[in-house]
C-alpha cells in the first residue's frame, strides 16, 4: 500500500522546488493525496478494513491542516497545487 520510490520521486520532482525538496508543503500535500487515492481504492475492495479506514481519515485530516496552512501563507501556490491535484477548495 505504500508509495513506491519511483512514484515518490516523480511527485517530488513535479511539486518540489528542487529535486531533494521533500519537506515543502506542496510536496507533502501531493504525497498525502497519492496515499489517500491508493487507500480509497483499497477500501473500495475491502469494505470491512476499519484499520485502514482510520488511517485514511488521519491522512485526510493531516492534508487538510497542511492545505489550510498553505492557503494562509502562500495563496498563489495553494491555488496551483489544488488545481494540479484536482482537490476541491472547501477550507
The first five atom37 places (N, CA, C, CB, O) and aatype in JSON, in Angstrom:
{
  "aatype": [20, 20, 20, 20, 20, 20, 20, 20, 20, 20, 20, 20, 20, 20, 20, 20, 20, 20, 20, 20, 20, 20, 20, 20, 20, 20, 20, 20, 20, 20, 20, 20, 20, 20, 20, 20, 20, 20, 20, 20, 20, 20, 20, 20, 20, 20, 20, 20, 20, 20, 20, 20, 20, 20, 20, 20, 20, 20, 20, 20, 20, 20, 20, 20, 20, 20, 20, 20, 20, 20, 20, 20, 20, 20, 20, 20, 20, 20, 20, 20, 20, 20, 20, 20, 20, 20, 20, 20, 20, 20, 20],
  "atom_mask": [
    [1, 1, 1, 1, 1],
    [1, 1, 1, 1, 1],
    [1, 1, 1, 1, 1],
    [1, 1, 1, 1, 1],
    [1, 1, 1, 1, 1],
    [1, 1, 1, 1, 1],
    [1, 1, 1, 1, 1],
    [1, 1, 1, 1, 1],
    [1, 1, 1, 1, 1],
    [1, 1, 1, 1, 1],
    [1, 1, 1, 1, 1],
    [1, 1, 1, 1, 1],
    [1, 1, 1, 1, 1],
    [1, 1, 1, 1, 1],
    [1, 1, 1, 1, 1],
    [1, 1, 1, 1, 1],
    [1, 1, 1, 1, 1],
    [1, 1, 1, 1, 1],
    [1, 1, 1, 1, 1],
    [1, 1, 1, 1, 1],
    [1, 1, 1, 1, 1],
    [1, 1, 1, 1, 1],
    [1, 1, 1, 1, 1],
    [1, 1, 1, 1, 1],
    [1, 1, 1, 1, 1],
    [1, 1, 1, 1, 1],
    [1, 1, 1, 1, 1],
    [1, 1, 1, 1, 1],
    [1, 1, 1, 1, 1],
    [1, 1, 1, 1, 1],
    [1, 1, 1, 1, 1],
    [1, 1, 1, 1, 1],
    [1, 1, 1, 1, 1],
    [1, 1, 1, 1, 1],
    [1, 1, 1, 1, 1],
    [1, 1, 1, 1, 1],
    [1, 1, 1, 1, 1],
    [1, 1, 1, 1, 1],
    [1, 1, 1, 1, 1],
    [1, 1, 1, 1, 1],
    [1, 1, 1, 1, 1],
    [1, 1, 1, 1, 1],
    [1, 1, 1, 1, 1],
    [1, 1, 1, 1, 1],
    [1, 1, 1, 1, 1],
    [1, 1, 1, 1, 1],
    [1, 1, 1, 1, 1],
    [1, 1, 1, 1, 1],
    [1, 1, 1, 1, 1],
    [1, 1, 1, 1, 1],
    [1, 1, 1, 1, 1],
    [1, 1, 1, 1, 1],
    [1, 1, 1, 1, 1],
    [1, 1, 1, 1, 1],
    [1, 1, 1, 1, 1],
    [1, 1, 1, 1, 1],
    [1, 1, 1, 1, 1],
    [1, 1, 1, 1, 1],
    [1, 1, 1, 1, 1],
    [1, 1, 1, 1, 1],
    [1, 1, 1, 1, 1],
    [1, 1, 1, 1, 1],
    [1, 1, 1, 1, 1],
    [1, 1, 1, 1, 1],
    [1, 1, 1, 1, 1],
    [1, 1, 1, 1, 1],
    [1, 1, 1, 1, 1],
    [1, 1, 1, 1, 1],
    [1, 1, 1, 1, 1],
    [1, 1, 1, 1, 1],
    [1, 1, 1, 1, 1],
    [1, 1, 1, 1, 1],
    [1, 1, 1, 1, 1],
    [1, 1, 1, 1, 1],
    [1, 1, 1, 1, 1],
    [1, 1, 1, 1, 1],
    [1, 1, 1, 1, 1],
    [1, 1, 1, 1, 1],
    [1, 1, 1, 1, 1],
    [1, 1, 1, 1, 1],
    [1, 1, 1, 1, 1],
    [1, 1, 1, 1, 1],
    [1, 1, 1, 1, 1],
    [1, 1, 1, 1, 1],
    [1, 1, 1, 1, 1],
    [1, 1, 1, 1, 1],
    [1, 1, 1, 1, 1],
    [1, 1, 1, 1, 1],
    [1, 1, 1, 1, 1],
    [1, 1, 1, 1, 1],
    [1, 1, 1, 1, 1]
  ],
  "atom_positions": [
    [[0.8, -1.19, 0.0], [0.0, 0.0, 0.0], [0.85, 1.26, 0.0], [-0.91, 0.0, 1.18], [0.37, 2.33, -0.38]],
    [[2.07, 1.14, 0.42], [2.93, 2.32, 0.46], [3.31, 2.74, -0.96], [4.19, 2.04, 1.3], [3.3, 1.93, -1.88]],
    [[3.65, 3.99, -1.11], [4.08, 4.51, -2.4], [5.46, 3.96, -2.75], [4.09, 6.05, -2.4], [6.3, 3.8, -1.87]],
    [[5.68, 3.68, -4.01], [6.99, 3.21, -4.43], [7.96, 4.39, -4.48], [6.9, 2.5, -5.8], [7.55, 5.55, -4.52]],
    [[9.23, 4.06, -4.48], [10.26, 5.1, -4.51], [10.17, 5.91, -5.8], [11.67, 4.47, -4.38], [10.33, 7.13, -5.78]],
    [[9.9, 5.23, -6.91], [9.8, 5.93, -8.19], [8.62, 6.9, -8.19], [9.65, 4.92, -9.35], [8.73, 8.01, -8.69]],
    [[7.5, 6.48, -7.63], [6.31, 7.33, -7.57], [6.58, 8.56, -6.7], [5.09, 6.54, -7.03], [6.19, 9.67, -7.04]],
    [[7.25, 8.34, -5.56], [7.59, 9.47, -4.68], [8.52, 10.45, -5.38], [8.24, 8.97, -3.39], [8.34, 11.66, -5.28]],
    [[9.53, 9.93, -6.09], [10.46, 10.8, -6.8], [9.75, 11.61, -7.87], [11.59, 9.98, -7.43], [10.06, 12.78, -8.09]],
    [[8.8, 10.98, -8.55], [8.03, 11.68, -9.58], [7.23, 12.83, -8.97], [7.08, 10.71, -10.3], [7.19, 13.93, -9.53]],
    [[6.6, 12.58, -7.83], [5.81, 13.62, -7.16], [6.71, 14.74, -6.66], [5.01, 13.01, -5.98], [6.38, 15.92, -6.79]],
    [[7.85, 14.37, -6.07], [8.78, 15.38, -5.55], [9.33, 16.24, -6.68], [9.95, 14.7, -4.78], [9.45, 17.46, -6.54]],
    [[9.66, 15.62, -7.81], [10.2, 16.41, -8.92], [9.14, 17.33, -9.52], [10.77, 15.49, -10.0], [9.46, 18.4, -10.04]],
    [[7.87, 16.91, -9.47], [6.81, 17.73, -10.04], [6.43, 18.9, -9.14], [5.58, 16.87, -10.31], [6.21, 20.01, -9.63]],
    [[6.35, 18.68, -7.83], [5.86, 19.7, -6.92], [6.95, 20.38, -6.1], [4.86, 19.09, -5.99], [6.7, 21.44, -5.52]],
    [[8.14, 19.81, -6.03], [9.2, 20.38, -5.22], [9.91, 21.52, -5.89], [10.19, 19.33, -4.87], [9.88, 21.67, -7.11]],
    [[10.55, 22.33, -5.08], [11.32, 23.45, -5.61], [12.65, 22.98, -6.16], [11.54, 24.52, -4.52], [13.17, 23.55, -7.12]],
    [[13.22, 21.92, -5.56], [14.43, 21.27, -6.06], [14.17, 19.77, -6.12], [15.68, 21.6, -5.15], [13.09, 19.31, -5.75]],
    [[15.16, 19.0, -6.58], [14.99, 17.55, -6.69], [14.91, 16.86, -5.33], [16.14, 16.96, -7.49], [14.29, 15.81, -5.21]],
    [[15.54, 17.46, -4.32], [15.55, 16.82, -3.0], [14.61, 17.51, -2.02], [16.95, 16.82, -2.43], [14.69, 17.27, -0.81]],
    [[13.72, 18.33, -2.51], [12.8, 19.08, -1.66], [11.61, 18.19, -1.3], [12.32, 20.37, -2.37], [10.63, 18.1, -2.05]],
    [[11.7, 17.53, -0.14], [10.6, 16.66, 0.28], [9.81, 17.27, 1.42], [11.14, 15.3, 0.7], [8.78, 16.71, 1.82]],
    [[10.24, 18.38, 1.94], [9.6, 18.95, 3.12], [8.67, 20.11, 2.86], [10.62, 19.37, 4.06], [7.95, 20.54, 3.76]],
    [[8.66, 20.63, 1.64], [7.79, 21.77, 1.39], [6.33, 21.34, 1.47], [8.08, 22.4, 0.01], [6.0, 20.17, 1.27]],
    [[5.49, 22.28, 1.77], [4.07, 21.99, 1.99], [3.43, 21.41, 0.74], [3.33, 23.25, 2.42], [2.6, 20.5, 0.84]],
    [[3.78, 21.92, -0.43], [3.19, 21.44, -1.68], [3.51, 19.96, -1.9], [3.7, 22.27, -2.86], [2.64, 19.19, -2.3]],
    [[4.76, 19.56, -1.64], [5.16, 18.18, -1.82], [4.45, 17.28, -0.81], [6.69, 18.04, -1.68], [3.99, 16.19, -1.15]],
    [[4.35, 17.74, 0.43], [3.67, 16.94, 1.44], [2.21, 16.73, 1.08], [3.78, 17.62, 2.81], [1.68, 15.63, 1.25]],
    [[1.54, 17.76, 0.58], [0.14, 17.64, 0.18], [0.02, 16.66, -0.99], [-0.45, 19.02, -0.21], [-0.91, 15.85, -1.01]],
    [[0.93, 16.74, -1.95], [0.87, 15.84, -3.11], [1.1, 14.39, -2.7], [1.9, 16.27, -4.16], [0.42, 13.49, -3.19]],
    [[2.07, 14.16, -1.8], [2.33, 12.8, -1.34], [1.14, 12.25, -0.56], [3.59, 12.77, -0.46], [0.76, 11.09, -0.73]],
    [[0.56, 13.07, 0.29], [-0.62, 12.63, 1.03], [-1.78, 12.34, 0.09], [-1.03, 13.68, 2.07], [-2.54, 11.39, 0.31]],
    [[-1.93, 13.13, -0.95], [-3.02, 12.91, -1.91], [-2.85, 11.58, -2.63], [-3.07, 14.05, -2.92], [-3.83, 10.88, -2.88]],
    [[-1.61, 11.23, -2.96], [-1.36, 9.95, -3.62], [-1.68, 8.79, -2.68], [0.1, 9.86, -4.09], [-2.29, 7.8, -3.1]],
    [[-1.28, 8.91, -1.42], [-1.59, 7.85, -0.44], [-3.09, 7.75, -0.19], [-0.86, 8.12, 0.89], [-3.61, 6.65, -0.04]],
    [[-3.77, 8.88, -0.16], [-5.22, 8.88, 0.04], [-5.92, 8.19, -1.14], [-5.75, 10.34, 0.2], [-6.86, 7.42, -0.94]],
    [[-5.45, 8.46, -2.35], [-6.05, 7.82, -3.53], [-5.86, 6.31, -3.49], [-5.44, 8.39, -4.81], [-6.78, 5.56, -3.82]],
    [[-4.67, 5.85, -3.09], [-4.42, 4.41, -3.0], [-5.28, 3.76, -1.93], [-2.93, 4.14, -2.71], [-5.85, 2.69, -2.14]],
    [[-5.38, 4.41, -0.77], [-6.2, 3.84, 0.3], [-7.69, 3.83, -0.06], [-6.0, 4.63, 1.59], [-8.42, 2.91, 0.32]],
    [[-8.12, 4.82, -0.79], [-9.51, 4.86, -1.22], [-9.82, 3.69, -2.14], [-9.82, 6.19, -1.93], [-10.87, 3.05, -2.0]],
    [[-8.92, 3.4, -3.07], [-9.1, 2.25, -3.96], [-9.09, 0.94, -3.17], [-8.01, 2.22, -5.04], [-9.88, 0.04, -3.45]],
    [[-8.21, 0.84, -2.19], [-8.14, -0.35, -1.34], [-9.45, -0.56, -0.59], [-6.97, -0.24, -0.35], [-9.95, -1.68, -0.5]],
    [[-10.01, 0.52, -0.06], [-11.23, 0.41, 0.73], [-12.46, 0.13, -0.13], [-11.45, 1.68, 1.53], [-13.48, -0.33, 0.38]],
    [[-12.39, 0.4, -1.42], [-13.5, 0.02, -2.3], [-13.6, -1.49, -2.41], [-13.33, 0.65, -3.69], [-14.69, -2.04, -2.55]],
    [[-12.46, -2.17, -2.35], [-12.44, -3.63, -2.43], [-12.67, -4.29, -1.07], [-11.12, -4.11, -3.0], [-13.36, -5.3, -0.98]],
    [[-12.1, -3.71, -0.02], [-12.15, -4.3, 1.31], [-12.93, -3.36, 2.23], [-10.72, -4.56, 1.88], [-12.35, -2.57, 2.97]],
    [[-14.23, -3.46, 2.16], [-15.11, -2.53, 2.87], [-15.03, -2.65, 4.38], [-16.53, -2.76, 2.44], [-15.32, -1.68, 5.09]],
    [[-14.63, -3.81, 4.9], [-14.61, -4.01, 6.35], [-13.24, -3.77, 6.98], [-15.05, -5.42, 6.67], [-13.02, -4.1, 8.15]],
    [[-12.32, -3.2, 6.23], [-10.98, -2.92, 6.75], [-11.02, -1.6, 7.52], [-9.93, -2.87, 5.59], [-10.68, -0.55, 6.98]],
    [[-11.43, -1.68, 8.77], [-11.63, -0.46, 9.56], [-10.32, 0.18, 9.99], [-12.47, -0.78, 10.78], [-10.27, 1.39, 10.2]],
    [[-9.27, -0.6, 10.12], [-7.97, -0.03, 10.49], [-7.45, 0.88, 9.37], [-6.95, -1.16, 10.79], [-6.93, 1.97, 9.64]],
    [[-7.6, 0.44, 8.14], [-7.18, 1.28, 7.02], [-8.08, 2.5, 6.89], [-7.19, 0.48, 5.73], [-7.62, 3.57, 6.5]],
    [[-9.36, 2.34, 7.21], [-10.28, 3.47, 7.15], [-9.88, 4.55, 8.16], [-11.72, 3.01, 7.42], [-9.94, 5.74, 7.86]],
    [[-9.46, 4.12, 9.35], [-9.0, 5.07, 10.35], [-7.74, 5.78, 9.87], [-8.73, 4.36, 11.69], [-7.59, 6.99, 10.05]],
    [[-6.82, 5.03, 9.26], [-5.61, 5.63, 8.71], [-5.93, 6.64, 7.62], [-4.69, 4.56, 8.17], [-5.29, 7.69, 7.52]],
    [[-6.92, 6.31, 6.79], [-7.35, 7.22, 5.73], [-7.88, 8.52, 6.32], [-8.42, 6.57, 4.85], [-7.55, 9.6, 5.83]],
    [[-8.68, 8.43, 7.34], [-9.23, 9.63, 7.97], [-8.12, 10.5, 8.58], [-10.24, 9.26, 9.05], [-8.19, 11.72, 8.52]],
    [[-7.1, 9.86, 9.15], [-5.98, 10.62, 9.7], [-5.2, 11.33, 8.59], [-5.05, 9.69, 10.49], [-4.78, 12.47, 8.75]],
    [[-5.01, 10.64, 7.46], [-4.3, 11.26, 6.34], [-5.08, 12.44, 5.78], [-4.04, 10.24, 5.25], [-4.5, 13.47, 5.45]],
    [[-6.38, 12.29, 5.67], [-7.22, 13.38, 5.15], [-7.15, 14.58, 6.08], [-8.68, 12.91, 4.99], [-7.07, 15.72, 5.62]],
    [[-7.17, 14.34, 7.39], [-7.07, 15.43, 8.36], [-5.72, 16.14, 8.28], [-7.29, 14.92, 9.76], [-5.65, 17.36, 8.37]],
    [[-4.66, 15.35, 8.11], [-3.33, 15.94, 8.01], [-3.21, 16.78, 6.74], [-2.25, 14.84, 8.03], [-2.66, 17.88, 6.76]],
    [[-3.74, 16.25, 5.63], [-3.7, 17.02, 4.38], [-4.52, 18.29, 4.5], [-4.22, 16.17, 3.2], [-4.13, 19.34, 3.97]],
    [[-5.64, 18.22, 5.19], [-6.49, 19.4, 5.38], [-5.76, 20.49, 6.16], [-7.78, 19.02, 6.09], [-5.85, 21.67, 5.83]],
    [[-5.04, 20.08, 7.23], [-4.28, 21.06, 8.01], [-3.18, 21.69, 7.17], [-3.67, 20.4, 9.25], [-2.96, 22.9, 7.24]],
    [[-2.48, 20.88, 6.37], [-1.42, 21.42, 5.52], [-1.99, 22.37, 4.47], [-0.65, 20.29, 4.84], [-1.38, 23.4, 4.16]],
    [[-3.15, 22.03, 3.91], [-3.78, 22.9, 2.92], [-4.22, 24.21, 3.55], [-4.98, 22.21, 2.27], [-4.1, 25.26, 2.93]],
    [[-4.73, 24.17, 4.77], [-5.13, 25.39, 5.46], [-3.91, 26.28, 5.7], [-5.82, 25.05, 6.8], [-3.99, 27.49, 5.54]],
    [[-2.79, 25.67, 6.09], [-1.56, 26.42, 6.31], [-1.08, 27.07, 5.01], [-0.46, 25.51, 6.89], [-0.72, 28.24, 4.99]],
    [[-1.08, 26.28, 3.92], [-0.6, 26.8, 2.64], [-1.5, 27.92, 2.13], [-0.53, 25.68, 1.6], [-1.01, 28.9, 1.57]],
    [[-2.79, 27.8, 2.33], [-3.72, 28.84, 1.9], [-3.48, 30.13, 2.67], [-5.17, 28.38, 2.1], [-3.58, 31.22, 2.11]],
    [[-3.15, 30.0, 3.95], [-2.92, 31.17, 4.79], [-1.59, 31.85, 4.46], [-2.94, 30.77, 6.26], [-1.49, 33.08, 4.54]],
    [[-0.56, 31.07, 4.09], [0.77, 31.64, 3.92], [1.1, 32.0, 2.47], [1.79, 30.68, 4.42], [1.73, 33.03, 2.22]],
    [[0.68, 31.17, 1.51], [1.04, 31.4, 0.11], [-0.15, 31.04, -0.78], [2.3, 30.57, -0.3], [-0.27, 29.92, -1.26]],
    [[-1.02, 32.01, -0.99], [-2.29, 31.78, -1.69], [-2.08, 31.31, -3.14], [-3.13, 33.06, -1.67], [-2.8, 30.43, -3.6]],
    [[-1.11, 31.89, -3.85], [-0.88, 31.52, -5.25], [-0.43, 30.06, -5.36], [0.18, 32.45, -5.89], [-0.9, 29.33, -6.23]],
    [[0.47, 29.65, -4.49], [0.94, 28.27, -4.5], [-0.18, 27.31, -4.13], [2.13, 28.11, -3.54], [-0.27, 26.2, -4.66]],
    [[-1.03, 27.74, -3.22], [-2.19, 26.94, -2.83], [-3.11, 26.69, -4.02], [-2.97, 27.63, -1.69], [-3.55, 25.56, -4.24]],
    [[-3.39, 27.73, -4.77], [-4.3, 27.6, -5.91], [-3.71, 26.71, -7.01], [-4.61, 28.98, -6.49], [-4.43, 25.91, -7.6]],
    [[-2.41, 26.83, -7.27], [-1.8, 25.97, -8.29], [-1.75, 24.52, -7.83], [-0.38, 26.46, -8.62], [-1.91, 23.61, -8.64]],
    [[-1.53, 24.3, -6.53], [-1.47, 22.94, -6.01], [-2.82, 22.25, -6.08], [-0.97, 22.94, -4.56], [-2.9, 21.11, -6.53]],
    [[-3.88, 22.93, -5.67], [-5.18, 22.27, -5.72], [-5.65, 22.09, -7.15], [-6.21, 23.08, -4.93], [-6.4, 21.15, -7.45]],
    [[-5.22, 22.96, -8.05], [-5.56, 22.79, -9.46], [-4.86, 21.57, -10.03], [-5.19, 24.06, -10.26], [-5.46, 20.78, -10.76]],
    [[-3.58, 21.4, -9.71], [-2.8, 20.28, -10.23], [-3.28, 18.95, -9.67], [-1.33, 20.47, -9.92], [-3.23, 17.93, -10.36]],
    [[-3.74, 18.94, -8.42], [-4.17, 17.7, -7.78], [-5.66, 17.44, -7.91], [-3.79, 17.71, -6.33], [-6.15, 16.4, -7.49]],
    [[-6.39, 18.38, -8.47], [-7.85, 18.28, -8.6], [-8.54, 18.09, -7.25], [-8.22, 17.12, -9.53], [-9.36, 17.19, -7.06]],
    [[-8.17, 18.95, -6.31], [-8.75, 18.93, -4.97], [-9.7, 20.11, -4.86], [-7.65, 18.98, -3.86], [-9.42, 21.19, -5.37]],
    [[-10.84, 19.89, -4.19], [-11.79, 20.97, -4.0], [-11.27, 21.98, -2.99], [-13.15, 20.42, -3.55], [-10.53, 21.62, -2.07]],
    [[-11.65, 23.22, -3.16], [-11.28, 24.29, -2.23], [-12.43, 24.48, -1.25], [-10.96, 25.62, -3.0], [-13.3, 25.33, -1.45]],
    [[-12.43, 23.69, -0.17], [-13.5, 23.81, 0.8], [-12.98, 24.17, 2.18], [-14.28, 22.52, 0.86], [-13.61, 23.86, 3.2]],
    [[-11.85, 24.84, 2.21], [-11.26, 25.23, 3.5], [-11.53, 26.69, 3.74], [-9.74, 24.93, 3.55], [-11.12, 27.24, 4.77]]
  ]
}
